[in-house]
Amino acid sequence: MTEVNRRSEIVFLYDIKDGNPNGDPLDENKPRIDEETGINLVTDVRFKRTIRDHLYKFKGKEIFVREISDENGSIQDAKMRARDFLTIDEPLDSFETGKRAINEKLLDDCIDVRLFGGTVPLELKVKKGNKTETKTETGSITHTGPVQFKIGRSMHKVFTKHFRGTGAFASKEGATQKTFREEDFLPYSLINFYGIINENAAKDTKLSEKDIDLLLDGMWNGTKNLISRSKVGQIPRLLLKVNYKEGNYHIGDLNNLFSLKSELIDEEIRDISQVRIEIQRLIDVLGKNKDKIENAQICSDGSITFTYGGEEIDLEKSLMEAGINTETLSM
Amino acid sequence: MKVLVFDVWGEFGHFRKHYTTTSPLTYSIPPRTAIAGMIGAIEGFGKDEYLQYFSKEKANITVKISSPIKKTRIAENLIDTKIAPLMSRIKTRTQIRFEVLKDVKYRVYISHSSEEVYNKLYSMLKEHKSVYTLCLGLSEHIANYEFIGEMEAVSELSDSEREIHSVIPEKELIKISFEEGKEYFSETIPIEMLPNREVIEYGKVLFERNAKCILASVNSLWRLENGEGIIFM
């Protein structure tokens, strides 16, 4: 397997219609809004959940932090879950031996730990000095994720719509009327996620290029395939991955080089066709750094209109004109 | 004395106050220990070792607030990973409001007694490189930075009022001259930590919330060639 040995920056745009991309558990599950600016927020935790679920359910990959809906028999806790990865029998000669064995298998098996890192609490039985008695030692394995995402944010101010409807059931036994349900939706939000893949941290978790292919697949198809009531309108629009050949280097803040323009006021935007994405700064900044860039990988669903200084352009063509090699990703 | 100066910024930041657990509050500025972590990330020192390079004896570090301090709250579901059954039938979710800093920007100043550490940092900053991903307290709060330059700092006798641009450690303060339209705050932050993460020194620092300078007389002050007055933490 090819190990990741270059740095990358990722920008991912997706939108949602009549949905709730990320509810706030402490605010009646309303969409998260930055009150100061009216911008819709989606946590990195939500986004990584989308990717994890896709990799587990659709790609058959083992993940560490997973939610199993049904399970017979005894119930494990996380320490037992960690023991699933113990390849040698307890009691162990030393705690370190067990920790090393678990760590190796954990990184071999769990793609989410290789991508996003994780903390695994350990509780292992270790032989005492006289070889017959055992004692329990505790500790943990910690990995910093090579792949980090910022909190995602909408590229425009959003509008929250409050819905009321009738539920299917009564609120309690014996009641004769059905209960009401209430929820808050966003009529529209175009969300911008930014991430970095760090080649140095990748060595610690044995992250491979194959894992990155799966990550991108999870970002794109996981977003699209997340069929729950509140997320069903999600559509991936653009994925841009800039790969660097210069070591330890990245430009940073690529997400801020995209800006949204529209004839409508922000809160009235309801469709991707009503906006244009201005990328003059992106093209210029990437062009200035072309010697440090290996290539730019692009996946687009073709529905975004890009502009350069107000003039409609083709993203891939203008990147090439700026001296950046491009590669089209098919999802 | 030569000082390296760089600006660091991000959309959000969270520097957890040591005494908060279930409702994590954030300091208004990155503590000295967190700045050491950022410099460690740029130079590529591992999590377990970076602190040993940035003790007070070896490194002079301080920070200026470049963008007004704003705080908001972001709620998240956390899992008690120690007892989460199967990491799956997760019943042990706790909903936590993280207090976070918003639209964060600071200027960092550092000088170092080791030429090797200093020169490595200088060359990394100059080329806008970093070994590990820079963040503002938590990994999701990814940061970016810009090198401002290497500057000569001259020690300034300051028996009278001077303009001070960095935060002011309270123990260096003689007298402050309060001005209209400025908001003064002080916080107790960790100053020095051992590699095993035992904090061995806390210190009180004074700052102006809106990124304005403070007029004060202090014990020791360094003046940079761009006119900024700084005091190391």
HADDOCK unambig.tbl for C-alpha pairs under 7 A between the chains (distance, minus, plus):
assign (segid A and resid 24 and name CA) (segid B and resid 75 and name CA) 6.27 0.50 0.50
assign (segid A and resid 25 and name CA) (segid B and resid 75 and name CA) 6.75 0.50 0.50
assign (segid A and resid 25 and name CA) (segid B and resid 95 and name CA) 6.83 0.50 0.50
assign (segid A and resid 26 and name CA) (segid B and resid 75 and name CA) 6.20 0.50 0.50
assign (segid A and resid 26 and name CA) (segid B and resid 95 and name CA) 6.80 0.50 0.50
assign (segid A and resid 44 and name CA) (segid B and resid 140 and name CA) 6.71 0.50 0.50
assign (segid A and resid 65 and name CA) (segid B and resid 87 and name CA) 5.67 0.50 0.50
assign (segid A and resid 66 and name CA) (segid B and resid 87 and name CA) 6.13 0.50 0.50
assign (segid A and resid 66 and name CA) (segid B and resid 88 and name CA) 5.28 0.50 0.50
assign (segid A and resid 67 and name CA) (segid B and resid 87 and name CA) 6.82 0.50 0.50
assign (segid A and resid 67 and name CA) (segid B and resid 88 and name CA) 3.87 0.50 0.50
assign (segid A and resid 67 and name CA) (segid B and resid 89 and name CA) 6.12 0.50 0.50
assign (segid A and resid 68 and name CA) (segid B and resid 88 and name CA) 5.21 0.50 0.50
assign (segid A and resid 68 and name CA) (segid B and resid 89 and name CA) 6.38 0.50 0.50
assign (segid A and resid 75 and name CA) (segid B and resid 85 and name CA) 6.08 0.50 0.50
assign (segid A and resid 75 and name CA) (segid B and resid 86 and name CA) 6.62 0.50 0.50
assign (segid A and resid 76 and name CA) (segid B and resid 85 and name CA) 5.00 0.50 0.50
assign (segid A and resid 76 and name CA) (segid B and resid 86 and name CA) 4.78 0.50 0.50
assign (segid A and resid 77 and name CA) (segid B and resid 83 and name CA) 5.19 0.50 0.50
assign (segid A and resid 77 and name CA) (segid B and resid 84 and name CA) 5.29 0.50 0.50
assign (segid A and resid 77 and name CA) (segid B and resid 85 and name CA) 3.83 0.50 0.50
assign (segid A and resid 77 and name CA) (segid B and resid 86 and name CA) 5.03 0.50 0.50
assign (segid A and resid 77 and name CA) (segid B and resid 87 and name CA) 6.65 0.50 0.50
assign (segid A and resid 78 and name CA) (segid B and resid 81 and name CA) 6.03 0.50 0.50
assign (segid A and resid 78 and name CA) (segid B and resid 82 and name CA) 5.64 0.50 0.50
assign (segid A and resid 78 and name CA) (segid B and resid 83 and name CA) 5.87 0.50 0.50
assign (segid A and resid 78 and name CA) (segid B and resid 84 and name CA) 5.59 0.50 0.50
assign (segid A and resid 78 and name CA) (segid B and resid 85 and name CA) 6.02 0.50 0.50
assign (segid A and resid 78 and name CA) (segid B and resid 86 and name CA) 5.69 0.50 0.50
assign (segid A and resid 78 and name CA) (segid B and resid 87 and name CA) 5.48 0.50 0.50
assign (segid A and resid 79 and name CA) (segid B and resid 82 and name CA) 6.46 0.50 0.50
assign (segid A and resid 81 and name CA) (segid B and resid 86 and name CA) 5.79 0.50 0.50
assign (segid A and resid 121 and name CA) (segid B and resid 82 and name CA) 6.15 0.50 0.50
assign (segid A and resid 148 and name CA) (segid B and resid 139 and name CA) 6.65 0.50 0.50
assign (segid A and resid 148 and name CA) (segid B and resid 140 and name CA) 6.10 0.50 0.50
assign (segid A and resid 149 and name CA) (segid B and resid 140 and name CA) 5.56 0.50 0.50
assign (segid A and resid 150 and name CA) (segid B and resid 140 and name CA) 4.76 0.50 0.50
assign (segid A and resid 150 and name CA) (segid B and resid 141 and name CA) 5.67 0.50 0.50
assign (segid A and resid 150 and name CA) (segid B and resid 142 and name CA) 5.93 0.50 0.50
assign (segid A and resid 151 and name CA) (segid B and resid 140 and name CA) 6.62 0.50 0.50
assign (segid A and resid 198 and name CA) (segid B and resid 132 and name CA) 6.43 0.50 0.50
assign (segid A and resid 198 and name CA) (segid B and resid 133 and name CA) 6.43 0.50 0.50
assign (segid A and resid 200 and name CA) (segid B and resid 131 and name CA) 6.66 0.50 0.50
assign (segid A and resid 200 and name CA) (segid B and resid 132 and name CA) 6.56 0.50 0.50
assign (segid A and resid 201 and name CA) (segid B and resid 132 and name CA) 6.82 0.50 0.50
assign (segid A and resid 248 and name CA) (segid B and resid 129 and name CA) 5.30 0.50 0.50
assign (segid A and resid 248 and name CA) (segid B and resid 130 and name CA) 5.34 0.50 0.50
assign (segid A and resid 248 and name CA) (segid B and resid 131 and name CA) 5.08 0.50 0.50
assign (segid A and resid 249 and name CA) (segid B and resid 128 and name CA) 6.69 0.50 0.50
assign (segid A and resid 249 and name CA) (segid B and resid 129 and name CA) 4.62 0.50 0.50
assign (segid A and resid 249 and name CA) (segid B and resid 130 and name CA) 6.39 0.50 0.50
assign (segid A and resid 250 and name CA) (segid B and resid 129 and name CA) 6.93 0.50 0.50
assign (segid A and resid 252 and name CA) (segid B and resid 144 and name CA) 5.69 0.50 0.50
assign (segid A and resid 253 and name CA) (segid B and resid 144 and name CA) 6.72 0.50 0.50
